[in-house]
């Protein structure tokens, strides 16, 4: 049996990109999705591209919340987006920290951004072509993740984006596109792929 053909996807950071970055988001009731996020995700859905959330969640290692609590937050995220007609194909998270907490969460891992472990796992499990994919986020670690995985980095200026923007010029990280928010990023991807947004 032949393996299904790979296709590009859009990888999206969570805090500061899809929803407000409130520090360590520990409960579903603290989730505040940006008002433009669902429209942006619908637009990418309409392009026929998979959408995968990739998020560092060292709050688990720090003992601030459990993986079960994190699961409830992600269920709320999917439900709220779904009510607005937007669909996430998968959510991957890294619960580790290299220096804080207790094993198994205190660990040097391959999944903590900017390491590409989450993208490689998603690519394997969802037949994704990383070279044709995009990574959208508000931090330098998101941009480094994209570059290390061979994908295209897009920096949004929400969350930590404006702080990150000050650093990109003096570091090896150069986003393909810098934009105000996730909706503008989605429009740019649509234009790149020959679709009118």
ABEGO torsion letter per residue (X at the ends): XBBBBBBBBBBBBBBGAABBBAEBBABAAABBBBAAAAAAAAAAAAAGBBBBBBBBBAAAAAGABBAAAAAAAAAAAAAAAAAAGBBBABBBBBABBAABEBOAABBBBAABOABAAAAAAAAAAAGBBAAABBBBBABAAAAAAAAAAGBBBBBBABEAAAAAAAAAAABABBBABBBABAAAAAAAAAAAAGBBX
